[in-house]
Amino acid sequence: MRNTVNIAGVEVDSITMSQAVDKLKLFINEDKAHAIYTPNAEIVMEAYKDEGLRSILNQADMLIADGAGVVLASRILGLNLPEKVSGIDLVRNSFSMDIGRKTRYFFFGGKPGVAEAAAENILAFHPNIEIVGCRNGYFSKEEVPGIIEEINRAKPDILLVALGAPKQEKWIHENKDKLKAKVCIGVGGSLDVFAGKVKLAPERMRKAGFEWLYRLYQEPWRYKRMLRLPKFMLLTVGIKLKLVK
């Protein structure tokens, strides 16, 4: 049974990284497709305003706190998520998990060539996994049935969907029941990181919750989106005050 906390209407799993990996292993052994979403504060803020997106997130099989902002919000509300469980770190940890055989992955998303470059880099360090397919994230609505057929032929255990939020969550939600993958994970820009196109913040900054500052330094044109973080904190404080009353 899931243990979740409600943050601005979004039910986030109260879970550690180790527990998230254990759940991932369980999902792979079940005979159905599962959805894992990885919202940060920006996406939770968007879901607060968008009932449709909020409903999609709340129908996930696992919803992890991808970002220090979500963890901080939980603490402001007195809900205390145990730790940040970022999507890219969950995927990295999955490369080393033992399911008794090679874990099969399909990479879907990014610009042309990114998924393939990510696969090459990952296999250089994790030969114990199998990457059974790659497909870029540029497609028309008419191509979706063919993409689903391509994924199903490959029979992946884990489908990484890197279309950017909330497009990837909506795509997974709409197509999950047609997919033969055991687990579908929305991973945002993770394939770009694995491909070496984008650098993660240094570990110290990530642990301190300042990865957003590093990203702003790399991509200053994102400053308007970054303004959603303080707005999210104000929203959280407002919710807290209403609860106190």
C-alpha positions as semicolon CSV with decimal commas, in nm:
position;residue;x (nm);y (nm);z (nm)
1;M;0,000;0,000;0,000
2;R;0,131;0,345;-0,094
3;N;0,224;0,598;0,173
4;T;0,171;0,942;0,021
5;V;0,158;1,303;0,135
6;N;-0,058;1,572;-0,022
7;I;0,135;1,872;-0,152
8;A;-0,086;2,131;-0,320
9;G;-0,327;1,857;-0,425
10;V;-0,058;1,622;-0,559
11;E;-0,009;1,288;-0,382
12;V;0,369;1,240;-0,354
13;D;0,510;0,908;-0,231
14;S;0,680;0,935;0,108
15;I;0,969;0,714;0,010
16;T;1,347;0,689;0,012
17;M;1,561;0,616;-0,293
18;S;1,625;0,262;-0,171
19;Q;1,252;0,201;-0,129
20;A;1,181;0,349;-0,472
21;V;1,428;0,107;-0,635
22;D;1,266;-0,184;-0,449
23;K;0,923;-0,078;-0,579
24;L;1,064;-0,049;-0,930
25;K;1,185;-0,410;-0,908
26;L;0,840;-0,521;-0,792
27;F;0,674;-0,340;-1,083
28;I;0,898;-0,519;-1,333
29;N;0,774;-0,853;-1,201
30;E;0,405;-0,763;-1,235
31;D;0,206;-0,836;-1,547
32;K;0,095;-0,482;-1,633
33;A;0,237;-0,143;-1,725
34;H;0,316;0,098;-1,441
35;A;0,363;0,476;-1,453
36;I;0,628;0,660;-1,252
37;Y;0,627;1,040;-1,262
38;T;0,897;1,266;-1,121
39;P;0,752;1,614;-1,059
40;N;0,961;1,900;-0,929
41;A;0,817;2,213;-0,766
42;E;0,747;2,368;-1,106
43;I;0,532;2,075;-1,216
44;V;0,349;2,054;-0,882
45;M;0,272;2,425;-0,918
46;E;0,140;2,366;-1,270
47;A;-0,069;2,071;-1,149
48;Y;-0,218;2,288;-0,875
49;K;-0,363;2,511;-1,147
50;D;-0,440;2,233;-1,399
51;E;-0,692;1,979;-1,272
52;G;-0,629;1,747;-1,567
53;L;-0,255;1,730;-1,503
54;R;-0,316;1,690;-1,129
55;S;-0,545;1,394;-1,201
56;I;-0,281;1,232;-1,424
57;L;-0,009;1,270;-1,160
58;N;-0,235;1,129;-0,891
59;Q;-0,302;0,818;-1,099
60;A;0,068;0,727;-1,104
61;D;0,184;0,400;-0,953
62;M;0,470;0,594;-0,795
63;L;0,519;0,971;-0,774
64;I;0,859;1,081;-0,647
65;A;0,983;1,417;-0,523
66;D;1,222;1,531;-0,794
67;G;1,363;1,845;-0,640
68;A;1,449;2,003;-0,309
69;G;1,154;2,242;-0,349
70;V;0,901;1,959;-0,313
71;V;1,081;1,825;-0,004
72;L;1,096;2,174;0,148
73;A;0,724;2,221;0,083
74;S;0,653;1,895;0,265
75;R;0,846;2,021;0,566
76;I;0,664;2,355;0,567
77;L;0,338;2,158;0,572
78;G;0,465;1,931;0,850
79;L;0,452;1,624;0,623
80;N;0,828;1,565;0,605
81;L;0,915;1,363;0,297
82;P;1,222;1,158;0,392
83;E;1,443;1,276;0,104
84;K;1,460;1,397;-0,253
85;V;1,424;1,109;-0,500
86;S;1,516;1,256;-0,836
87;G;1,416;1,082;-1,156
88;I;1,766;1,078;-1,301
89;D;1,908;0,924;-0,982
90;L;1,634;0,661;-0,974
91;V;1,719;0,567;-1,333
92;R;2,092;0,558;-1,253
93;N;2,029;0,330;-0,957
94;S;1,812;0,106;-1,171
95;F;2,112;0,029;-1,392
96;S;2,270;-0,156;-1,099
97;M;1,966;-0,336;-0,961
98;D;1,949;-0,715;-0,972
99;I;1,635;-0,873;-1,119
100;G;1,800;-1,206;-1,199
101;R;1,870;-1,114;-1,562
102;K;1,960;-0,813;-1,773
103;T;1,709;-0,529;-1,735
104;R;1,572;-0,423;-2,075
105;Y;1,536;-0,049;-2,153
106;F;1,384;0,152;-2,436
107;F;1,486;0,520;-2,466
108;F;1,219;0,745;-2,616
109;G;1,268;1,120;-2,649
110;G;1,519;1,397;-2,704
111;K;1,656;1,535;-3,028
112;P;1,761;1,295;-3,305
113;G;2,071;1,103;-3,197
114;V;2,042;1,187;-2,826
115;A;1,885;0,855;-2,719
116;E;2,149;0,661;-2,914
117;A;2,434;0,863;-2,761
118;A;2,289;0,813;-2,415
119;A;2,264;0,438;-2,476
120;E;2,628;0,419;-2,588
121;N;2,753;0,609;-2,282
122;I;2,544;0,408;-2,037
123;L;2,643;0,069;-2,181
124;A;3,011;0,164;-2,146
125;F;2,963;0,161;-1,767
126;H;2,671;-0,079;-1,728
127;P;2,717;-0,379;-1,959
128;N;2,480;-0,576;-1,733
129;I;2,176;-0,402;-1,883
130;E;2,025;-0,426;-2,230
131;I;1,900;-0,130;-2,435
132;V;1,651;-0,275;-2,679
133;G;1,547;0,038;-2,864
134;C;1,590;0,413;-2,913
135;R;1,357;0,667;-3,069
136;N;1,374;1,048;-3,077
137;G;1,096;1,266;-2,938
138;Y;0,993;1,432;-3,265
139;F;0,672;1,282;-3,399
140;S;0,322;1,360;-3,518
141;K;0,000;1,229;-3,367
142;E;-0,035;0,997;-3,665
143;E;0,300;0,833;-3,583
144;V;0,204;0,737;-3,227
145;P;0,056;0,392;-3,314
146;G;0,378;0,303;-3,497
147;I;0,590;0,419;-3,202
148;I;0,384;0,205;-2,965
149;E;0,425;-0,093;-3,199
150;E;0,803;-0,035;-3,211
151;I;0,824;-0,025;-2,831
152;N;0,606;-0,333;-2,791
153;R;0,816;-0,534;-3,038
154;A;1,123;-0,453;-2,826
155;K;0,951;-0,573;-2,504
156;P;1,135;-0,343;-2,261
157;D;1,111;-0,377;-1,886
158;I;1,157;-0,001;-1,850
159;L;1,053;0,267;-2,099
160;L;1,221;0,603;-2,037
161;V;1,004;0,881;-2,183
162;A;1,196;1,207;-2,225
163;L;0,946;1,443;-2,387
164;G;0,957;1,714;-2,121
165;A;0,689;1,777;-1,861
166;P;0,394;1,770;-1,877
167;K;0,394;1,628;-2,233
168;Q;0,564;1,304;-2,121
169;E;0,320;1,245;-1,836
170;K;0,023;1,301;-2,066
171;W;0,172;1,070;-2,329
172;I;0,233;0,792;-2,077
173;H;-0,115;0,831;-1,926
174;E;-0,283;0,821;-2,267
175;N;-0,088;0,520;-2,395
176;K;0,006;0,314;-2,089
177;D;-0,263;0,050;-2,143
178;K;-0,141;-0,007;-2,500
179;L;0,223;-0,054;-2,399
180;K;0,390;-0,383;-2,311
181;A;0,665;-0,214;-2,111
182;K;0,646;-0,304;-1,742
183;V;0,740;0,046;-1,625
184;C;0,710;0,384;-1,797
185;I;0,910;0,667;-1,636
186;G;0,889;1,034;-1,731
187;V;1,252;1,147;-1,722
188;G;1,255;1,501;-1,869
189;G;1,606;1,599;-1,979
190;S;1,779;1,291;-1,836
191;L;1,870;1,149;-2,177
192;D;2,050;1,475;-2,259
193;V;2,254;1,430;-1,941
194;F;2,333;1,066;-2,017
195;A;2,428;1,166;-2,373
196;G;2,672;1,427;-2,240
197;K;2,476;1,718;-2,391
198;V;2,389;1,873;-2,054
199;K;2,587;1,871;-1,728
200;L;2,430;1,809;-1,390
201;A;2,506;2,045;-1,104
202;P;2,798;1,938;-0,881
203;E;2,692;1,687;-0,617
204;R;2,733;1,937;-0,332
205;M;2,493;2,178;-0,500
206;R;2,243;1,900;-0,570
207;K;2,249;1,780;-0,210
208;A;2,209;2,137;-0,083
209;G;1,909;2,190;-0,312
210;F;2,071;2,448;-0,538
211;E;2,066;2,253;-0,865
212;W;1,814;2,511;-0,995
213;L;2,080;2,783;-0,956
214;Y;2,331;2,582;-1,159
215;R;2,069;2,522;-1,427
216;L;1,990;2,893;-1,438
217;Y;2,362;2,963;-1,487
218;Q;2,370;2,716;-1,776
219;E;2,040;2,828;-1,929
220;P;1,972;3,192;-1,826
221;W;1,677;3,214;-2,068
222;R;1,487;2,989;-1,823
223;Y;1,466;3,263;-1,560
224;K;1,090;3,313;-1,603
225;R;1,029;2,946;-1,531
226;M;1,260;2,963;-1,229
227;L;1,036;3,233;-1,080
228;R;0,777;2,961;-1,022
229;L;0,986;2,822;-0,736
230;P;0,937;3,119;-0,499
231;K;0,571;3,132;-0,608
232;F;0,540;2,766;-0,513
233;M;0,691;2,836;-0,171
234;L;0,440;3,120;-0,119
235;L;0,160;2,888;-0,225
236;T;0,279;2,628;0,027
237;V;0,291;2,883;0,308
238;G;-0,062;2,991;0,213
239;I;-0,184;2,631;0,234
240;K;-0,013;2,594;0,570
241;L;-0,184;2,905;0,707
242;K;-0,523;2,777;0,594
243;L;-0,455;2,443;0,766
244;V;-0,360;2,624;1,087
245;K;-0,685;2,821;1,081
